[in-house]
Amino acid sequence: MGNALLVMEDSHIPETPLNVEGYNLYIIDGRPMIQDVELGERLQYTRPRKVKELIERLLDQGKINKNNVCTAVGQTSEQGGRPGATYYLDRHACMKVIFNAETKVADKITDEVIQVFLAYQDGTLKPKAKPTSTKATNAKDNAIIFRAMKSVAITAGLKGNQAVLAANRATIRMTGVDHLKMIDSIHLVAEKQVRHFTSTDLGERIGMSAKEFNLWLQKIGFQVAERDAKGRQLWKPTEKGMPYAVLLDWERIIQN
């Protein structure tokens, strides 16, 4: 083959790569190769073009032997224009690219790529299974989590939209999925307004400070004093006081 760059059409690249630990290996002319874009993503490049430019520079400088790279050229579209090129790199070329990438994850990616090629040599790779859509499965799982979090919110004393907001925020933290945003309901419909009074409000009405009123509620068995994880005092309704108490998701209210 000499020292010429191997150029192929996209149609000659195997459609089903081998897979190990998330890496895709394309077997071209009997040689395992990794696609340029995937290697760039592993190296945390934000633009696919950046890794292609690095490969081209290393080829021009002779730091990568052309025998170690296969270039796949896509067919020109009906609108014309220059067809894009995709580079496939063997182990030697991958190591050169990783070494010259100078990214924080270079050492980690070096170890991973070595393991991938060794696994191929040992014959431990299996054909990549046909991709199956997990979108519906994930949606079902996320919905289950949302309902569970809403149940927790209701148990904690939240009601209506407050329970929904709390459950949605918990689901975002656990799965990254914002159910309200998905259904274009960022702003929930306002429920029937019921005015609630704080201990400060009620204390002022009968000539007491908030502290005095809270102590009085404690005395008559409507609430008990506790402390949060940061050691701050808070009041928690007792079973006797719960029918007259409303717990609000104050964190969400403040954020909004």
C-alpha positions in Angstrom: 0.0 0.0 0.0 3.1 2.3 0.3 2.8 5.5 2.2 -0.3 6.8 0.6 -3.4 7.7 2.5 -6.1 5.1 2.2 -9.2 6.8 0.9 -12.6 5.0 0.8 -16.3 6.0 0.3 -18.6 6.0 3.3 -20.4 3.0 1.8 -17.3 0.9 2.3 -17.1 1.5 6.0 -18.8 -1.3 8.1 -22.2 -0.2 9.3 -22.0 -2.3 12.5 -18.9 -1.6 14.5 -17.6 -3.8 17.3 -18.2 -2.4 20.8 -16.3 -2.5 24.0 -16.8 -0.3 27.0 -18.6 2.3 24.9 -16.0 2.5 22.2 -16.8 1.6 18.6 -14.2 -0.2 16.6 -14.5 -0.3 12.8 -12.7 -3.2 11.1 -11.3 -1.8 7.9 -9.1 -4.0 5.7 -8.8 -6.3 8.7 -7.6 -3.5 11.0 -9.5 -2.1 14.0 -9.9 1.6 13.9 -11.6 4.4 15.9 -13.5 7.2 14.3 -12.1 10.7 14.6 -15.3 12.3 16.0 -15.6 9.7 18.8 -12.0 10.1 19.8 -12.5 13.9 19.8 -15.6 13.6 22.1 -13.6 11.4 24.5 -10.9 14.1 24.6 -13.6 16.6 25.4 -13.3 18.7 22.2 -16.3 20.9 21.8 -16.1 20.9 18.0 -15.7 17.8 15.8 -13.7 19.9 13.4 -11.0 20.5 16.0 -9.9 16.9 16.1 -9.9 16.6 12.3 -7.7 19.7 12.1 -5.3 18.0 14.6 -5.2 14.8 12.6 -4.5 16.8 9.4 -1.7 18.7 11.0 -0.1 15.6 12.3 -0.3 14.0 8.9 1.2 17.0 7.2 4.1 17.1 9.8 4.7 13.4 9.3 4.0 12.6 12.9 1.3 10.2 11.9 2.1 7.7 9.2 -0.5 7.8 6.4 -0.7 4.0 6.6 -2.2 4.4 10.0 -5.2 6.4 8.9 -8.2 5.6 6.6 -10.1 8.5 5.2 -13.7 8.0 4.2 -15.2 10.6 1.9 -18.9 11.1 1.8 -20.8 11.4 -1.5 -21.4 14.9 -2.8 -25.0 16.0 -2.3 -27.3 17.1 -5.1 -26.6 20.7 -4.0 -22.9 20.2 -4.7 -20.2 21.3 -2.4 -17.1 19.7 -1.0 -17.8 16.2 0.5 -16.8 15.9 4.1 -14.1 13.5 5.2 -14.1 11.2 8.2 -10.8 9.8 9.5 -10.5 6.3 11.0 -7.4 5.8 13.2 -5.6 2.7 14.1 -3.9 2.3 17.5 -0.7 4.1 16.5 -2.6 7.1 15.1 -4.9 7.2 18.1 -1.9 7.4 20.5 -0.4 10.2 18.5 -3.6 12.2 18.5 -4.2 11.7 22.2 -0.6 12.7 23.0 -0.8 15.9 21.0 -4.3 16.8 22.2 -2.9 18.1 25.5 -6.3 17.8 27.3 -6.8 17.0 31.0 -8.3 13.6 30.2 -5.5 12.5 27.9 -4.0 10.0 30.3 -7.4 8.4 31.0 -8.2 8.1 27.3 -4.8 6.6 26.6 -5.5 3.8 29.1 -9.0 3.2 27.7 -7.9 3.1 24.1 -5.1 0.7 24.9 -7.6 -1.6 26.6 -10.0 -1.4 23.6 -7.3 -2.5 21.1 -6.0 -5.2 23.5 -9.5 -6.6 23.9 -9.8 -6.8 20.1 -6.5 -8.7 19.8 -7.6 -11.1 22.6 -10.8 -11.8 20.7 -13.1 -10.6 23.6 -15.1 -8.1 21.6 -18.6 -8.9 20.4 -20.6 -7.4 17.6 -22.5 -4.4 18.7 -26.2 -5.1 19.3 -28.7 -3.3 17.2 -29.6 -0.1 18.9 -33.0 -0.2 20.6 -34.9 2.9 21.6 -34.9 3.5 25.3 -36.8 6.7 25.1 -40.1 5.1 26.1 -38.5 3.0 28.8 -36.8 6.1 30.3 -40.0 8.1 30.2 -41.8 5.3 32.1 -39.1 5.1 34.7 -39.0 8.9 35.1 -42.8 9.0 35.5 -42.5 6.4 38.3 -39.9 8.5 40.0 -42.0 11.6 39.7 -45.0 9.9 41.2 -42.9 8.6 44.1 -41.5 12.0 44.8 -45.0 13.6 44.7 -46.1 11.0 47.2 -43.2 12.0 49.5 -44.1 15.6 49.1 -47.7 15.0 50.1 -46.6 12.9 53.0 -44.4 15.9 54.1 -47.5 18.1 54.1 -47.3 19.8 50.7 -50.5 20.1 48.7 -51.6 20.8 45.1 -49.1 22.7 43.0 -46.6 22.9 45.8 -46.4 19.1 45.8 -46.1 19.0 42.0 -43.3 21.6 42.1 -41.4 19.8 44.8 -41.7 16.4 43.0 -40.6 17.9 39.7 -37.5 19.5 41.3 -36.6 16.2 43.0 -37.0 14.4 39.6 -34.8 16.9 37.9 -32.1 16.3 40.5 -32.3 12.5 40.1 -32.8 12.1 36.3 -32.2 15.5 34.7 -35.7 15.4 33.3 -38.0 18.4 33.8 -41.6 17.1 33.4 -43.2 20.5 33.6 -41.0 21.9 30.9 -41.7 18.9 28.7 -45.4 19.7 28.8 -44.9 23.4 28.5 -46.3 24.0 32.0 -43.4 26.0 33.5 -46.0 28.2 35.2 -48.7 26.1 36.9 -52.3 27.3 36.9 -53.0 29.1 40.1 -55.2 27.2 42.5 -57.9 28.7 44.6 -56.3 31.3 46.8 -56.4 30.6 50.5 -54.7 33.1 52.8 -52.2 31.5 55.2 -50.8 33.3 58.3 -47.3 33.0 59.7 -46.6 33.0 63.4 -45.5 36.6 63.0 -48.8 37.6 61.4 -50.9 35.9 64.1 -48.7 37.1 66.9 -49.1 40.7 65.8 -52.9 40.3 65.9 -52.9 39.4 69.5 -49.9 41.5 70.7 -47.2 38.8 70.8 -43.9 38.5 69.0 -43.3 35.6 66.6 -41.1 33.9 69.3 -43.8 34.2 72.0 -46.5 32.9 69.6 -44.4 29.9 68.6 -43.7 29.1 72.2 -47.5 29.4 73.0 -48.2 27.0 70.1 -45.6 24.6 71.5 -47.2 24.9 75.0 -50.7 23.9 73.7 -49.2 21.0 71.8 -49.6 22.3 68.2 -45.9 22.1 67.3 -42.5 21.0 68.6 -39.1 22.6 68.2 -36.5 20.8 66.1 -33.2 21.7 64.4 -32.1 21.2 60.8 -28.9 19.8 59.6 -27.2 23.2 60.0 -28.3 23.5 63.6 -31.0 26.1 62.9 -34.2 25.9 64.9 -37.4 25.1 63.1 -41.0 24.3 64.1 -42.8 21.1 63.1 -46.5 20.6 63.5 -47.7 17.9 65.8 -50.5 15.5 65.0 -52.8 17.8 66.9 -51.6 20.9 65.0 -51.4 19.4 61.5 -55.1 20.1 60.6 -54.4 23.8 61.0 -50.9 23.8 59.4 -49.8 24.2 55.8 -46.3 23.4 54.8 -45.1 25.4 51.8 -42.1 24.6 49.5 -40.3 27.8 50.5 -37.1 27.0 48.6 -39.0 26.9 45.2 -40.9 30.0 46.1 -37.7 31.9 46.8 -36.1 30.7 43.6 -39.1 31.9 41.6 
